[in-house]
Amino acid sequence: MAHELYTRTNQKIYFAGLALEAMRKAGEGRAMNAQALLQAERESAVFHLYGALLGLCHEIAGFYRLSQANASRVELLLTQQVLDEKAIPELAELVELARAPQTWLAQLVAAHAALYLPLQAPKKIKVDVFQPLIEAVNLEDETSPQLAQETLEEWRQNLKGLAIRFREGLNEC
């Protein structure tokens, strides 16, 4: 196996694709634990997409010989401080994408960070004391919206496209 920086990025993009394929199969299945399988593969895809993004950041930082080239988190590389150290167009584009909350990259970073947050019970509004105490609950209806497979695949394709485009520019130098 090659020990080039791009190898890890490519692996993580591939692993995310495998997780998305397994997620699709879990969604088609009628297994008793189908919901758990879907959630596991969804989280796996987010984890690997974040790893691919980190790998891409390592590629850029390694090419430009940044002091933060071995950063363990994307958030440590996508900062104004790193940009101030050295003007890097690829990194500047990533920082711009990360700063805008509506972009796919910012949503990916936020989704990855959410994987490490403890579960929180939904806040309940004070109810009328005369309402019944027993309440019907739908187990499939979750309070937080789940990332759709299509969204994750779109993020994967965007990341793959960025990697290809950035590599072309890095090789021209």
N, C-alpha and C positions, 0 to 999 in steps of 0.2 A: 504494500500500500504506500502511496506517495505521502511524503511528509510536508507537502506544500500547504499554505494557509487556506487556499481555495478548496482543498479536499474536505475539510470539516463543514464548510458552508454547503457544498454539494451534498454531502451525506445527510445533513439536517433537512435540506429541502426534500431529498428523497424519502427520508423517514417520515416527514410530515405528509407526503403523498401516500405512504403506506397506511398511516393512521387515518387519513381521510377515506381511503378505500375500505378499511375495516369499519369505519363509522357508517359508510354507506351500507355495507353488508349487515351490520347490526340493526340499522333502521329498517331493512327489509325483512329481517327475521322475526319470528314469533316467540323467541325464547322468553322464559319467565324473567330473566335478568336483562332484557333488551335495553331498558332505560339506563341501567348501570353501565352496560357496554358502550352505549352512545356517549355517556358522560366521560367515561374513561378514555375513549378515543378522541373526543373533543379536547380534553385536557392534554392528551398526548400530542395532538396536532399543534396546539398553542405552544406547548413546551418546545417542540422541535422547530417551529417557525421562529420563536424567540432565539433559539440556539443558532439558527441560520442567519438571523440578523446580527447576532453577536459575531458569528464567523465572518460575515461581510465587513463588519467594523474592524475586526482583527486584520483582514486583508488590507484594508485601506490604511490602518495605522501602521502595519508592518511595512507597506510599500513606502510610506512617507517617513518611516522611522520615528514615530511619535513615542514619547516617554510612557504613554498610557497604552502601549501596544498589547500588553497582557492583561488588560482590565477584565474583571470577572463579570461585569454587568454592562449592558448597553447604555444604561443611564450614566455611567461614568465616562463614556466616550462622547455622547451626544450632548455636549455642554458648550456654552459660550467660551468658557475658559480654555477648552481644548482648541476651539477655533481661533482664539486670540494667540495661542502659542504658534500656530502655523496656518496659513491660509490654504485650505484644502477644499476644492470645489465639491468633491463627492461627499465629504463629511458635512459641508455646509448644506447640501441638499437634504441629507438625512436629518440634520438638526432642524431645518425648516419644516420637514414633514413631521418630526416628533413634537414640535411645539404647537402645531395646529391640531386641536382635539378632534376635529371631524375627519382627519386623514386616516387611512388604513394603518399607517405605521404607528401613529399615536394610539390607536385603538388596540393594536397588537401588543404594544408595551403595557397598556392599561390592563388588557386581558391576562397577560402573564403575571402582572403584579397581583391581580385579583385571585390567582391560584393560591397565593400564600396568605390570604386573609382568612381569619376564622369566620365560620358561619355565624350569621346574625339572624335572630328571629325578627320577623317583620314587625314593625311598630303597629300597635293596635290603637284604634281610636276608642276613647271611652264610650261605652255603649249604655243603652237604656237598661236599667235594672230589671225591667219587666220582660225583656227578651229572653227566650229560652237559653239555657246554659249549654245544651248540646247543639253543636253546629255541624252541618254536613261539609265534608272536605273532599275536594277532588285531588288525588295524589299526583296526577299528571300535570296539574296546573301549578307552575312554579311562579314565585313572586319576581324573580330576576329573569330577564329574557336570556335565552341561551343563544350562543353563536350558531348560526346556521352553517351547514356544511358548505354551501355556496360561498358564504362570506369567507370562510377559512381558505377555500380553494382560490378565491380571488386574491387574498393576501399572499398565498403561496406563489401565484403567477406574477404578482407585482414584485415580490422579492426576487424571484428568479429573473425577471426582466431587468431589475436594477443591477443585479449581480453581473449579468451579461454586458450591460451597457457600461458599467463602471470598469469592468475588466478590459474592455476594448480601449477605454481611455487610459487606463494604467499601463497597458502594454505599448502604447504609442510613444511613451516617453523614452 
